[in-house]
């Protein structure tokens, strides 16, 4: 029995490590490509991610049968998935655009305010009220980011606005998903949802790429003639983007919701430390204090939500 328990523990640790590595890897590689490498095409980059997610989801579900395939039952359900896909696109593209202008550490600090936006949207769209204590815990979440913004040496207003937009869109997707796909017949697990959302995302992103980042394929091919590594970077980055979703699904399946929340909070902090070590972006004491306050707020928020249930 103990050997069984030990192997399960190793499996879980391996999963969490893969989840952290793919998450932080995508973030850092996106940052490297979009600002350090000078590949200034965040919409095209997102489209590459979504193309990989479409292909790899199909392989994982239809061929490898990693999870049972769920079918889309009606046109209405497909329209709901498309609406989610649109919000999903907006959040990923905005997040990638913000990485062109902001350091990863600050990007993560803003991203940590997701619970605040989730609470706001849940209240506005579902009239869902939380216990007053839960709202109180959101004060340090937001205050921390305000402090971090004031102390951020590499502050960029446009990058900041786009990053806040990305965070709000991420929260909106969570709330919308709860509303749109909540009935028994329409619920999809995250792997199936990704398999249906990603191709819709590609269709939405294609005209945006052609219109806003014209001749990006030509430019990428020209870049590849000088440096073939760009193709490998894009392929590896796109595959990693799928593994973020796959490992997230598996970690959710093999651990509890609480463990997932704790790991999620810690992941942001690990990403911040790793990015500062790699990119050596300047950080201020004020910025770090602000970020710490936000993380503490998020932990208190998780606790308050758990207690109010």
Secondary structure by P-SEA (a helix, b strand, c coil): caaaaaaaaaaaaaaaaaaaaaaaaaaaaaaaaacccccccaaaaaaaaaaaaaaaaaaaccccccccccccccaaaaaaaaaaaaaaaaaaaaaaaaaacccaaaaaaaaaaaaaaaaaaaaaaccccccaaaaaaaaaaaaaaaaaaaacccccaaaaaaaaaaaaaaaaaaaaaacccccccccccaaaaaaaaaaaaaaaaaaaaaacccaaaaaaaaaaaacaaaaaaaaaaaaaaaaaaaaaaaaaaaccaaaaaaaaaaaaaaaaaaaaaaccccccaaaaaaaaaaaaaaaaaaaaaaaac
